[in-house]
Amino acid sequence: MYDYLGCHQFDTTLGSIVTELELTDLDADRTLLDLPGTSLLLFTSIGCASCRWARCELPNLPLPIQHLAWIDAANNGGLVTRYEVFHLPALFVVRDGQFYGALQTRLHTAELTQALNTALSRPAEELP
C-alpha cells in the first residue's frame, strides 16, 4: 500500500518511534519552543523530488531525534523568509526549544547523524 506521495506504507505496529508534525506559519514557533528533545525541522515541497524522498525515507532512518517537523514551503512563506530558505529540502535543528541552526548535509543516516551532532555542539541561537 502507498500513500499520496508514493511512499510504501509499512505496518504501523513496526513504524518509526519518531513523532512527525506538520507545522505552519501559525503554529511553528510555539510548537518548536515547547517540544522536548531534538527536532529535525524540514522545509519541503511536493514538487521537489528530493523532498518527496525525504518524506518517505527519513521517518524510517535511525536518527538521534525525537521529532520530524515538516513545513510545506509553498504554503508557509513567512517561515521560508524568516529561516532564509533558498533551496529544498532545507534542514534545521531545534532541541528543547533552542535553535541550533541549519544542516548542510546529504540525507544519509551517518552523514545526517554527524551533522546533527556537530550542530548540537554549537551554542544555541534564537529561533529565527
DSSP file (Angstrom, degrees, kcal/mol; ACC not computed):
  #  RESIDUE AA STRUCTURE BP1 BP2  ACC     N-H-->O    O-->H-N    N-H-->O    O-->H-N    TCO  KAPPA ALPHA  PHI   PSI    X-CA   Y-CA   Z-CA
    1    1 A M              0   0    0      0, 0.0     8,-3.6     0, 0.0     2,-0.3   0.000 360.0 360.0 360.0 141.8    0.0    0.0    0.0
    2    2 A Y  B     -A    8   0A   0      6,-0.3     6,-0.2     1,-0.0     2,-0.1  -0.911 360.0-135.0-125.8 150.0    1.2    3.5   -0.9
    3    3 A D    >   -     0   0    0      4,-1.9     3,-1.6    -2,-0.3     6,-0.0  -0.226  46.7 -79.8 -91.4-172.1    0.3    7.0    0.3
    4    4 A Y  T 3  S+     0   0    0      1,-0.3    -1,-0.0     2,-0.1    -2,-0.0   0.683 130.7  52.2 -66.2 -18.4   -0.3   10.1   -1.8
    5    5 A L  T 3  S-     0   0    0      2,-0.1    -1,-0.3    47,-0.1     3,-0.1   0.512 120.2-106.6 -90.9  -6.7    3.5   10.7   -2.1
    6    6 A G    <   +     0   0    0     -3,-1.6     2,-0.3     1,-0.3    -2,-0.1   0.599  69.2 150.4  88.9  12.9    4.1    7.2   -3.4
    7    7 A C        -     0   0    0      1,-0.1    -4,-1.9    48,-0.0    -1,-0.3  -0.599  53.1-112.8 -78.8 136.8    5.7    6.1   -0.1
    8    8 A H  B     -A    2   0A   0     -2,-0.3     2,-0.6    -6,-0.2    -6,-0.3  -0.534  29.7-134.1 -66.6 129.9    5.4    2.5    0.8
    9    9 A Q        -     0   0    0     -8,-3.6     2,-0.1    -2,-0.3     3,-0.1  -0.803  21.8-157.6 -92.9 119.4    3.2    2.2    3.9
   10   10 A F        -     0   0    0     -2,-0.6     2,-0.2     1,-0.1     5,-0.1  -0.431  38.1 -75.4 -88.7 165.3    4.6   -0.2    6.4
   11   11 A D    >   -     0   0    0      1,-0.2     3,-2.1    -2,-0.1     4,-0.2  -0.466  42.8-137.7 -57.8 122.7    2.7   -2.0    9.2
   12   12 A T  G >  S+     0   0    0      1,-0.3     3,-0.9    -2,-0.2    -1,-0.2   0.710 100.0  66.3 -63.9 -20.0    2.1    0.8   11.7
   13   13 A T  G 3  S+     0   0    0      1,-0.2    -1,-0.3     0, 0.0    -2,-0.1   0.699 107.9  40.8 -73.1 -16.2    3.0   -1.6   14.6
   14   14 A L  G <  S+     0   0    0     -3,-2.1    -1,-0.2     3,-0.0    -2,-0.2   0.274  95.6 124.9-109.1   9.4    6.5   -1.6   13.2
   15   15 A G    <   -     0   0    0     -3,-0.9    -3,-0.1    -4,-0.2    45,-0.0   0.151  68.1 -66.2 -68.1-179.4    6.7    2.1   12.4
   16   16 A S        -     0   0    0      1,-0.1    -1,-0.2     2,-0.1    44,-0.1  -0.269  27.1-142.6 -66.5 149.7    9.1    4.8   13.4
   17   17 A I  S    S+     0   0    0     42,-0.1     2,-0.3    -3,-0.1    -1,-0.1   0.431  74.0 104.9 -90.3  -0.5    9.3    5.9   17.0
   18   18 A V  S    S-     0   0    0     41,-0.4     2,-0.4    49,-0.1    49,-0.2  -0.644  73.4-128.6 -82.1 134.0    9.9    9.5   15.8
   19   19 A T  E     -b   67   0B   0     47,-2.6    49,-3.0    -2,-0.3     2,-0.4  -0.696  20.8-151.2 -81.2 130.9    6.9   11.8   16.1
   20   20 A E  E     -b   68   0B   0     -2,-0.4     2,-0.3    47,-0.2    49,-0.2  -0.893  14.9-175.1-106.2 135.4    6.1   13.6   12.9
   21   21 A L  E     -b   69   0B   0     47,-2.8    49,-3.2    -2,-0.4     2,-0.6  -0.950  21.8-144.3-128.0 146.4    4.5   17.0   12.9
   22   22 A E  E     -b   70   0B   0     -2,-0.3     2,-0.3    47,-0.2    49,-0.2  -0.959  28.7-169.7-107.7 114.6    3.1   19.3   10.2
   23   23 A L  E     -b   71   0B   0     47,-3.1    49,-0.6    -2,-0.6     2,-0.2  -0.722   6.2-171.3-107.9 156.7    3.9   22.9   11.2
   24   24 A T    >>  -     0   0    0     -2,-0.3     4,-2.2    47,-0.1     3,-0.6  -0.796  45.2 -89.7-134.0 175.3    2.6   26.2    9.6
   25   25 A D  T 34 S+     0   0    0     -2,-0.2     4,-0.3    50,-0.2    51,-0.1   0.814 124.8  53.8 -53.8 -31.0    3.3   29.9    9.9
   26   26 A L  T 34 S+     0   0    0      1,-0.1    -1,-0.2     2,-0.1     4,-0.2   0.786 123.0  17.8 -80.5 -29.1    0.6   30.0   12.6
   27   27 A D  T <> S+     0   0    0     -3,-0.6     4,-2.2     2,-0.1     5,-0.2   0.482  93.3  94.5-125.1  -3.2    1.9   27.3   15.0
   28   28 A A  H  X S+     0   0    0     -4,-2.2     4,-2.9     1,-0.2     5,-0.3   0.927  86.3  48.5 -62.5 -48.4    5.6   26.6   14.3
   29   29 A D  H  > S+     0   0    0     -4,-0.3     4,-2.3    -5,-0.2     5,-0.2   0.955 115.3  42.3 -59.6 -53.3    7.2   29.0   16.8
   30   30 A R  H  > S+     0   0    0      1,-0.2     4,-1.6     2,-0.2    -1,-0.2   0.910 116.5  49.0 -61.3 -43.5    5.1   27.9   19.8
   31   31 A T  H  X S+     0   0    0     -4,-2.2     4,-1.6     1,-0.2     3,-0.3   0.942 112.1  47.1 -63.1 -48.1    5.4   24.2   18.9
   32   32 A L  H  < S+     0   0    0     -4,-2.9    65,-0.5     1,-0.2    -1,-0.2   0.861 111.6  51.3 -64.5 -35.7    9.1   24.3   18.5
   33   33 A L  H  < S+     0   0    0     -4,-2.3    -1,-0.2    -5,-0.3    -2,-0.2   0.826 115.4  42.6 -68.1 -30.8    9.6   26.2   21.7
   34   34 A D  H  < S+     0   0    0     -4,-1.6    -2,-0.2    -3,-0.3    -1,-0.2   0.665  87.4 104.9 -91.2 -18.6    7.5   23.7   23.6
   35   35 A L     <  -     0   0    0     -4,-1.6    62,-0.5    -5,-0.1    61,-0.2  -0.462  62.3-141.5 -71.1 128.0    8.8   20.4   22.2
   36   36 A P        +     0   0    0      0, 0.0     2,-0.1     0, 0.0    30,-0.1  -0.567  63.9  15.3 -81.0 152.5   11.1   18.4   24.4
   37   37 A G  S    S-     0   0    0     -2,-0.2    59,-2.4    29,-0.1     2,-0.4  -0.323 106.9 -31.5  85.1-167.9   14.1   16.6   22.9
   38   38 A T  E     -C   95   0B   0     57,-0.2    28,-2.9    58,-0.1    29,-1.8  -0.768  53.9-168.1 -97.9 131.0   15.7   17.1   19.5
   39   39 A S  E     -Cd  94  67B   0     55,-3.8    55,-2.3    -2,-0.4     2,-0.7  -0.956  14.6-149.3-118.4 134.9   13.6   18.1   16.4
   40   40 A L  E     -Cd  93  68B   0     27,-2.7    29,-2.8    -2,-0.4     2,-0.5  -0.926  18.8-155.8 -99.8 115.4   14.7   18.0   12.8
   41   41 A L  E     -Cd  92  69B   0     51,-2.8    51,-2.3    -2,-0.7     2,-0.5  -0.824  12.8-171.7 -97.2 123.2   12.8   20.8   11.1
   42   42 A L  E     -Cd  91  70B   0     27,-3.1    29,-2.6    -2,-0.5     2,-0.6  -0.965  17.4-155.9-125.3 127.2   12.4   20.3    7.3
   43   43 A F  E     +Cd  90  71B   0     47,-2.7    47,-1.7    -2,-0.5     2,-0.3  -0.877  33.5 159.6 -94.5 126.1   11.2   22.7    4.7
   44   44 A T  E     - d   0  72B   0     27,-2.6    29,-3.2    -2,-0.6    30,-0.5  -0.822  28.7-150.6-138.1 174.7    9.8   20.7    1.7
   45   45 A S    >   -     0   0    0     -2,-0.3     3,-1.7    27,-0.2     7,-0.2  -0.981  25.7-126.6-150.1 144.6    7.6   21.0   -1.3
   46   46 A I  T 3  S+     0   0    0     -2,-0.3     6,-0.1     1,-0.3    -1,-0.1   0.772 109.7  59.1 -62.1 -26.5    5.5   18.4   -3.1
   47   47 A G  T 3  S+     0   0    0      4,-0.0     2,-0.6    -3,-0.0    -1,-0.3   0.466  87.2  89.8 -82.5  -1.0    7.1   19.4   -6.4
   48   48 A C    <>  -     0   0    0     -3,-1.7     4,-2.2     1,-0.2    -3,-0.2  -0.867  62.9-157.0-103.1 118.8   10.7   18.6   -5.2
   49   49 A A  H  > S+     0   0    0     -2,-0.6     4,-2.2     1,-0.2     5,-0.2   0.894  96.0  50.5 -62.7 -41.3   11.9   15.0   -5.8
   50   50 A S  H  > S+     0   0    0      1,-0.2     4,-2.4     2,-0.2    -1,-0.2   0.866 109.6  52.4 -64.3 -35.1   14.4   15.2   -3.0
   51   51 A C  H  > S+     0   0    0      2,-0.2     4,-2.4     1,-0.2    -2,-0.2   0.906 108.2  49.6 -67.3 -41.7   11.7   16.4   -0.7
   52   52 A R  H  X S+     0   0    0     -4,-2.2     4,-1.7     2,-0.2    -2,-0.2   0.907 111.0  50.1 -63.8 -40.7    9.4   13.5   -1.6
   53   53 A W  H  X S+     0   0    0     -4,-2.2     4,-2.8     1,-0.2     5,-0.3   0.935 110.1  50.5 -61.0 -45.9   12.2   11.1   -1.0
   54   54 A A  H  X S+     0   0    0     -4,-2.4     4,-2.1     1,-0.2    -2,-0.2   0.907 107.9  52.9 -59.5 -42.9   12.9   12.7    2.4
   55   55 A R  H  < S+     0   0    0     -4,-2.4    -1,-0.2     1,-0.2    -2,-0.2   0.862 116.0  40.5 -60.6 -36.3    9.2   12.4    3.4
   56   56 A C  H  < S+     0   0    0     -4,-1.7    -2,-0.2    -5,-0.2    -1,-0.2   0.886 126.7  28.9 -78.9 -40.3    9.3    8.7    2.6
   57   57 A E  H >X S+     0   0    0     -4,-2.8     3,-1.7    -5,-0.2     4,-0.5   0.848 102.3  68.7 -97.9 -38.1   12.6    7.7    4.0
   58   58 A L  G >< S+     0   0    0     -4,-2.1     3,-1.4    -5,-0.3     5,-0.2   0.857  94.0  59.6 -58.0 -38.4   13.6   10.0    6.9
   59   59 A P  G 34 S+     0   0    0      0, 0.0   -41,-0.4     0, 0.0    -1,-0.3   0.760 108.1  48.0 -61.4 -19.6   10.9    8.6    9.3
   60   60 A N  G <4 S+     0   0    0     -3,-1.7    -2,-0.2    -4,-0.1    -3,-0.1   0.501  89.3 100.9 -97.9  -5.8   12.5    5.2    8.9
   61   61 A L  S << S-     0   0    0     -3,-1.4     2,-1.9    -4,-0.5    47,-0.0  -0.574  80.2-119.1 -82.1 143.9   16.1    6.2    9.5
   62   62 A P        +     0   0    0      0, 0.0    -1,-0.1     0, 0.0    -2,-0.1  -0.536  53.8 161.3 -80.8  77.9   17.6    5.5   12.9
   63   63 A L        -     0   0    0     -2,-1.9     2,-1.9    -5,-0.2    47,-0.1  -0.686  51.8-114.1-100.0 152.5   18.4    9.2   13.7
   64   64 A P  S    S+     0   0    0      0, 0.0     2,-0.3     0, 0.0   -26,-0.1  -0.352  81.7 104.0 -82.4  59.4   19.1   10.6   17.2
   65   65 A I        -     0   0    0     -2,-1.9   -26,-0.2     1,-0.1    -2,-0.1  -0.911  58.0-155.9-134.7 160.8   16.0   12.8   17.1
   66   66 A Q  S    S+     0   0    0    -28,-2.9   -47,-2.6    -2,-0.3     2,-0.4   0.628  79.2  36.6-106.8 -22.4   12.5   12.6   18.7
   67   67 A H  E     -bd  19  39B   0    -29,-1.8   -27,-2.7   -49,-0.2     2,-0.5  -0.989  52.4-158.5-138.8 140.7   10.6   14.7   16.2
   68   68 A L  E     -bd  20  40B   0    -49,-3.0   -47,-2.8    -2,-0.4     2,-0.7  -0.984  20.6-165.6-109.0 117.7   10.4   15.3   12.5
   69   69 A A  E     -bd  21  41B   0    -29,-2.8   -27,-3.1    -2,-0.5     2,-0.3  -0.917   5.3-160.8-110.8 112.0    8.8   18.7   11.9
   70   70 A W  E     -bd  22  42B   0    -49,-3.2   -47,-3.1    -2,-0.7     2,-0.4  -0.718   8.4-171.9 -95.4 137.9    7.7   19.2    8.3
   71   71 A I  E     -bd  23  43B   0    -29,-2.6   -27,-2.6    -2,-0.3     2,-0.9  -0.991  22.4-135.7-129.1 123.7    6.9   22.6    6.8
   72   72 A D  E >>  - d   0  44B   0    -49,-0.6     3,-0.9    -2,-0.4     4,-0.7  -0.687  15.3-158.9 -77.0 109.0    5.4   23.0    3.4
   73   73 A A  G >4 S+     0   0    0    -29,-3.2     3,-0.6    -2,-0.9     7,-0.2   0.821  86.5  59.0 -62.0 -33.0    7.5   25.8    1.9
   74   74 A A  G 34 S+     0   0    0    -30,-0.5    -1,-0.3     1,-0.2     3,-0.2   0.806 113.9  36.0 -67.6 -28.6    4.9   26.6   -0.8
   75   75 A N  G <4 S+     0   0    0     -3,-0.9   -50,-0.2     1,-0.2    -1,-0.2   0.386 113.3  56.4-106.7   2.7    2.2   27.4    1.9
   76   76 A N    <X  +     0   0    0     -4,-0.7     4,-2.0    -3,-0.6     3,-0.5  -0.462  53.1 157.4-136.2  62.1    4.3   29.0    4.6
   77   77 A G  H  > S+     0   0    0      1,-0.2     4,-2.4    -3,-0.2     5,-0.2   0.777  71.3  62.0 -60.3 -30.7    6.1   31.9    3.1
   78   78 A G  H  > S+     0   0    0      2,-0.2     4,-2.4     1,-0.2    -1,-0.2   0.935 108.5  41.5 -62.4 -45.7    6.6   33.7    6.4
   79   79 A L  H  > S+     0   0    0     -3,-0.5     4,-2.7     2,-0.2    -2,-0.2   0.887 112.0  55.7 -68.6 -38.8    8.7   30.8    7.8
   80   80 A V  H  <>S+     0   0    0     -4,-2.0     5,-2.4     1,-0.2     4,-0.3   0.916 112.2  44.0 -58.5 -43.5   10.5   30.4    4.5
   81   81 A T  H ><5S+     0   0    0     -4,-2.4     3,-1.0     3,-0.2    -2,-0.2   0.940 114.4  47.8 -67.3 -48.2   11.5   34.1    4.7
   82   82 A R  H 3<5S+     0   0    0     -4,-2.4    -2,-0.2     1,-0.3    -1,-0.2   0.873 116.1  43.3 -63.9 -37.7   12.5   34.1    8.4
   83   83 A Y  T 3<5S-     0   0    0     -4,-2.7    -1,-0.3    -5,-0.2    -2,-0.2   0.454 107.5-127.8 -86.8  -0.2   14.6   30.9    8.1
   84   84 A E  T < 5 -     0   0    0     -3,-1.0     2,-0.5    -4,-0.3    -3,-0.2   0.927  35.5-173.0  53.0  51.7   16.1   32.2    4.8
   85   85 A V      < +     0   0    0     -5,-2.4    -1,-0.2    -6,-0.2     3,-0.1  -0.661  20.1 161.1 -79.0 120.6   15.3   29.1    2.9
   86   86 A F        +     0   0    0     -2,-0.5     2,-0.3     1,-0.2    -1,-0.2   0.507  63.3  27.4-116.8 -11.8   16.9   29.2   -0.6
   87   87 A H  S    S-     0   0    0    -44,-0.0    -1,-0.2     0, 0.0   -44,-0.1  -0.972  85.8 -88.4-147.1 158.8   16.8   25.5   -1.5
   88   88 A L  S    S+     0   0    0     -2,-0.3   -38,-0.1     1,-0.2   -44,-0.1  -0.941  99.3  33.0-124.7 147.5   14.7   22.4   -0.7
   89   89 A P  S    S-     0   0    0      0, 0.0     2,-0.4     0, 0.0   -45,-0.2   0.623  78.3-175.5 -71.0 148.3   14.8   20.4    1.3
   90   90 A A  E     -C   43   0B   0    -47,-1.7   -47,-2.7    -2,-0.1     2,-0.4  -0.952   6.9-158.3-113.1 132.4   16.1   22.7    4.0
   91   91 A L  E     +CE  42 103B   0     12,-0.6    12,-2.4    -2,-0.4     2,-0.3  -0.899  14.1 172.6-118.6 139.7   17.0   21.2    7.4
   92   92 A F  E     -CE  41 102B   0    -51,-2.3   -51,-2.8    -2,-0.4     2,-0.4  -0.943  22.4-132.0-138.9 158.7   17.3   22.9   10.8
   93   93 A V  E     +C   40   0B   0      8,-2.2     7,-3.1    -2,-0.3     8,-0.5  -0.952  20.2 176.2-120.1 133.3   17.8   21.6   14.3
   94   94 A V  E     -CE  39  99B   0    -55,-2.3   -55,-3.8    -2,-0.4     2,-0.4  -1.000   4.7-175.3-131.4 131.4   15.9   22.6   17.4
   95   95 A R  E >  S-CE  38  98B   0      3,-2.7     3,-2.2    -2,-0.4   -57,-0.2  -0.986  70.5 -20.2-131.1 125.6   16.5   20.9   20.8
   96   96 A D  T 3  S-     0   0    0    -59,-2.4    -1,-0.1    -2,-0.4   -58,-0.1   0.865 128.7 -48.8  48.3  44.2   14.4   21.7   23.9
   97   97 A G  T 3  S+     0   0    0    -65,-0.5     2,-0.4   -62,-0.5    -1,-0.3   0.477 114.6 117.7  80.0   2.5   13.2   25.0   22.4
   98   98 A Q  E <   -E   95   0B   0     -3,-2.2    -3,-2.7   -66,-0.1     2,-0.4  -0.868  60.8-132.8-106.6 137.2   16.7   26.1   21.5
   99   99 A F  E     +EF  94 125B   0     26,-1.4    26,-3.2    -2,-0.4    -5,-0.2  -0.752  21.2 179.8 -92.3 129.2   17.7   26.7   17.8
  100  100 A Y  E     -     0   0B   0     -7,-3.1    -6,-0.1    -2,-0.4    22,-0.1   0.227  42.3-117.6-115.0  11.6   21.0   25.1   16.6
  101  101 A G  E     -     0   0B   0     -8,-0.5    -8,-2.2    24,-0.1    -1,-0.3  -0.244  44.3 -29.5  93.2-174.0   20.9   26.3   13.0
  102  102 A A  E     -E   92   0B   0    -10,-0.2     2,-0.5    -2,-0.1   -10,-0.3  -0.444  47.3-137.3 -83.8 153.7   20.9   24.8    9.6
  103  103 A L  E     -E   91   0B   0    -12,-2.4     2,-0.6    -2,-0.1   -12,-0.6  -0.953   9.6-166.4-110.7 131.1   22.3   21.5    8.5
  104  104 A Q        +     0   0    0     -2,-0.5     2,-0.3   -14,-0.1   -14,-0.0  -0.867  46.1 111.2-114.5  93.6   24.2   21.2    5.2
  105  105 A T        -     0   0    0     -2,-0.6     2,-0.1    10,-0.0    -2,-0.1  -0.983  68.9 -94.5-157.3 161.9   24.4   17.5    4.6
  106  106 A R        -     0   0    0     -2,-0.3     2,-1.5     1,-0.1    -2,-0.0  -0.481  46.5-108.0 -76.7 158.3   23.2   14.7    2.4
  107  107 A L  S    S+     0   0    0     -2,-0.1     2,-0.4     4,-0.1    -1,-0.1  -0.394  76.7 120.6 -90.8  59.5   20.2   12.8    3.6
  108  108 A H  S  > S-     0   0    0     -2,-1.5     4,-3.1     1,-0.1     5,-0.3  -0.936  71.2-115.5-120.9 146.9   22.0    9.6    4.6
  109  109 A T  H  > S+     0   0    0     -2,-0.4     4,-2.6     1,-0.2     5,-0.2   0.885 110.2  41.8 -50.4 -55.5   22.0    8.2    8.2
  110  110 A A  H  > S+     0   0    0      1,-0.2     4,-2.2     2,-0.2    -1,-0.2   0.921 119.3  43.7 -63.7 -45.6   25.7    8.5    9.0
  111  111 A E  H  > S+     0   0    0      2,-0.2     4,-2.3     1,-0.2    -1,-0.2   0.890 115.5  48.4 -68.5 -39.2   26.1   12.0    7.4
  112  112 A L  H  X S+     0   0    0     -4,-3.1     4,-2.4     2,-0.2    -2,-0.2   0.901 111.2  50.3 -67.7 -41.1   22.9   13.3    8.9
  113  113 A T  H  X S+     0   0    0     -4,-2.6     4,-2.5    -5,-0.3    -2,-0.2   0.916 111.5  48.5 -62.6 -43.6   23.8   12.0   12.4
  114  114 A Q  H  X S+     0   0    0     -4,-2.2     4,-2.4    -5,-0.2    -2,-0.2   0.915 111.5  49.5 -62.7 -43.4   27.2   13.6   12.2
  115  115 A A  H  X S+     0   0    0     -4,-2.3     4,-2.5     2,-0.2    -2,-0.2   0.889 111.0  50.2 -64.0 -39.4   25.7   16.9   11.0
  116  116 A L  H  X S+     0   0    0     -4,-2.4     4,-2.5     2,-0.2    -2,-0.2   0.939 111.5  47.8 -62.3 -47.3   23.2   16.8   13.9
  117  117 A N  H  X S+     0   0    0     -4,-2.5     4,-0.7     1,-0.2    -2,-0.2   0.890 112.7  49.1 -62.0 -40.2   25.9   16.1   16.5
  118  118 A T  H >X S+     0   0    0     -4,-2.4     3,-0.8     2,-0.2     4,-0.5   0.935 112.2  47.8 -64.5 -46.6   28.0   18.9   15.1
  119  119 A A  H >< S+     0   0    0     -4,-2.5     3,-1.3     1,-0.2    -2,-0.2   0.908 110.1  52.1 -61.2 -42.2   25.1   21.4   15.1
  120  120 A L  H 3< S+     0   0    0     -4,-2.5    -1,-0.2     1,-0.3    -2,-0.2   0.635 101.2  62.0 -72.9 -12.7   24.2   20.4   18.7
  121  121 A S  H << S+     0   0    0     -3,-0.8    -1,-0.3    -4,-0.7    -2,-0.2   0.601  91.7  83.8 -85.5 -11.5   27.8   21.0   19.9
  122  122 A R  S << S-     0   0    0     -3,-1.3     2,-0.1    -4,-0.5   -21,-0.0  -0.460  97.0 -87.8 -83.9 160.6   27.5   24.7   18.9
  123  123 A P        -     0   0    0      0, 0.0    -1,-0.1     0, 0.0    -2,-0.1  -0.415  50.4-107.0 -64.7 145.5   26.0   27.4   21.1
  124  124 A A        -     0   0    0     -4,-0.1     2,-0.2    -2,-0.1   -24,-0.2  -0.344  34.5-158.7 -71.6 155.2   22.2   27.7   20.7
  125  125 A E  B     -F   99   0B   0    -26,-3.2   -26,-1.4    -2,-0.0     2,-0.2  -0.668  29.3 -82.1-122.1 178.0   20.7   30.8   19.0
  126  126 A E        -     0   0    0     -2,-0.2   -28,-0.1   -28,-0.1    -1,-0.0  -0.575  53.5 -98.6 -77.1 146.7   17.3   32.5   19.0
  127  127 A L              0   0    0     -2,-0.2    -1,-0.1   -30,-0.2   -33,-0.0  -0.447 360.0 360.0 -59.6 139.1   14.7   31.0   16.7
  128  128 A P              0   0    0      0, 0.0    -1,-0.2     0, 0.0   -44,-0.1   0.530 360.0 360.0 -58.3 360.0   14.5   33.0   13.5
